[in-house]
Amino acid sequence: MVVRLDLYTALADFRPMQSTARHNMIDGQLRPNHVNNPALLASMAHVAREDFIPAAYAKTAYADTLTPLGNGRAMYAPMTLARLLQTLDIQNTDKVLVVAGATGYTAALLAPLAAHVTVTEDDAALLKQAQTNLKAFHNVTVSNAAPAAGDTAHGPYNVIVLDAAATQVPQALLAQLAEGGKIGGVFQGQNGLLTASVITKHGGTQFREELFETKALLHPALTVAEAFVF
């Protein structure tokens, strides 16, 4: 994985206190829990998470907890997202789709790691924020689309990231995943537990690897009936 830090030249104004909190998150949370991919850590060190969340939560931007975004949506805890992205092992030749991308934080992390990132979001307020937050990234496309629909224009994708919890993967997303591609997200099982998992597509079969239990908010559009059910 190769990180292209030149993509962050437009994001150079890092406030000292928040920058310290960001690095404390990396050294105190991520590294001790075996998140050690240099490119991913560099990306997380450069992207100011507080710029992607409501101002009321800025002081706890790097706490190991969900961050509410409004309208029943929340951002994954930094630890959850970091461990998931490390497992997905994004390559600089990959085309990535971020589903229900909210304000664009996950896409901003992925921009220097992938060849191209497509973000879908259908909440009007979050979509507007994503468009503003990601305008500096030349290899990111923000699309107004329902989570279950994906974005066929830029596929097939090597990696799909579900940026909100799901019970099922819509068939349209599976169809847009390249052979050998991976879908990563947090999934609720029949027992109600939420587990970060990675699904790999081989032919007509999907193989699921469960990583760890975590917390997240379910997205209603990712609980649809016509889907691959776990």
Backbone hydrogen bonds, N-H to C=O, Kabsch-Sander energy under -0.5 kcal/mol:
donor,donor_aa,acceptor,acceptor_aa,energy
4,R,112,P,-0.8
5,L,3,V,-0.8
7,L,4,R,-1.7
8,Y,5,L,-2.0
9,T,6,D,-1.4
11,L,8,Y,-2.1
12,A,9,T,-0.7
14,F,12,A,-1.5
15,R,13,D,-0.6
19,S,15,R,-2.8
20,T,16,P,-2.2
21,A,17,M,-2.0
22,R,18,Q,-2.1
23,H,19,S,-2.1
24,N,20,T,-2.4
25,M,21,A,-2.1
26,I,22,R,-1.7
27,D,23,H,-2.7
28,G,24,N,-3.0
29,Q,25,M,-2.1
30,L,25,M,-2.0
31,R,26,I,-2.8
33,N,29,Q,-0.6
33,N,30,L,-1.0
34,H,31,R,-1.8
35,V,30,L,-2.4
36,N,34,H,-1.0
41,L,37,N,-2.6
42,A,38,P,-2.3
43,S,39,A,-2.1
44,M,40,L,-2.5
45,A,41,L,-1.8
46,H,42,A,-1.2
47,V,43,S,-2.1
48,A,46,H,-0.6
49,R,47,V,-1.1
51,D,48,A,-1.8
52,F,49,R,-2.0
53,I,50,E,-0.7
57,Y,54,P,-2.2
58,A,55,A,-1.6
60,T,57,Y,-1.2
61,A,58,A,-1.6
63,A,60,T,-1.6
65,T,63,A,-2.2
67,T,75,M,-1.8
69,L,73,R,-2.8
70,G,73,R,-0.9
73,R,70,G,-1.4
75,M,67,T,-2.9
81,L,77,A,-2.3
82,A,78,P,-2.7
83,R,79,M,-2.4
84,L,80,T,-2.0
85,L,81,L,-2.8
86,Q,82,A,-2.3
87,T,83,R,-1.7
88,L,84,L,-1.7
89,D,85,L,-1.1
90,I,85,L,-0.6
94,D,91,Q,-1.9
96,V,94,D,-0.5
96,V,116,H,-2.8
97,L,159,V,-2.3
98,V,118,T,-3.4
99,V,97,L,-0.6
99,V,161,V,-2.9
101,G,98,V,-0.6
101,G,120,T,-2.8
104,G,101,G,-2.2
108,A,104,G,-2.2
109,L,105,Y,-2.0
110,L,106,T,-1.9
111,A,107,A,-1.8
113,L,110,L,-1.6
114,A,110,L,-1.7
115,A,94,D,-2.0
116,H,94,D,-1.5
117,V,139,N,-2.7
118,T,96,V,-3.0
119,V,141,T,-3.2
120,T,98,V,-2.6
121,E,143,S,-1.9
124,A,122,D,-0.6
127,L,123,D,-3.1
128,K,124,A,-2.0
129,Q,125,A,-1.7
130,A,126,L,-2.7
131,Q,127,L,-2.4
132,T,128,K,-1.8
133,N,129,Q,-3.2
134,L,130,A,-2.1
135,K,132,T,-0.9
137,F,134,L,-1.8
138,H,136,A,-0.7
140,V,137,F,-1.3
141,T,117,V,-2.7
143,S,119,V,-3.8
143,S,141,T,-0.5
145,A,121,E,-0.7
145,A,143,S,-1.2
149,A,146,A,-1.5
150,G,146,A,-1.1
154,H,151,D,-0.9
155,G,152,T,-0.8
157,Y,176,Q,-2.9
158,N,95,K,-2.0
159,V,95,K,-1.6
160,I,182,K,-2.5
161,V,97,L,-3.1
162,L,160,I,-0.5
162,L,184,G,-3.0
163,D,99,V,-2.6
163,D,161,V,-0.8
165,A,217,L,-1.7
166,A,186,V,-2.5
167,T,222,L,-2.0
168,Q,222,L,-1.7
169,V,228,F,-1.7
171,Q,226,E,-1.1
173,L,170,P,-0.9
174,L,170,P,-1.6
175,A,171,Q,-2.4
176,Q,172,A,-1.1
177,L,173,L,-0.5
177,L,174,L,-1.0
178,A,157,Y,-3.2
180,G,201,K,-2.3
181,G,178,A,-2.6
182,K,158,N,-2.2
183,I,199,I,-2.8
184,G,160,I,-2.7
185,G,197,S,-2.1
187,F,195,T,-2.4
188,Q,166,A,-2.5
189,G,187,F,-0.6
189,G,193,L,-2.4
192,G,189,G,-2.0
195,T,187,F,-2.7
195,T,193,L,-0.5
196,A,212,F,-2.9
197,S,185,G,-3.0
198,V,209,E,-2.2
199,I,183,I,-3.1
200,T,207,F,-2.9
201,K,181,G,-2.5
202,H,200,T,-0.6
202,H,205,T,-2.9
205,T,202,H,-2.1
207,F,200,T,-2.8
208,R,206,Q,-0.5
209,E,198,V,-3.0
210,E,208,R,-0.5
211,L,196,A,-3.3
212,F,196,A,-1.0
214,T,194,L,-2.2
219,H,165,A,-2.5
222,L,219,H,-2.3
223,T,220,P,-1.3
227,A,225,A,-1.7
228,F,169,V,-2.9
229,V,227,A,-0.7
230,F,167,T,-0.7
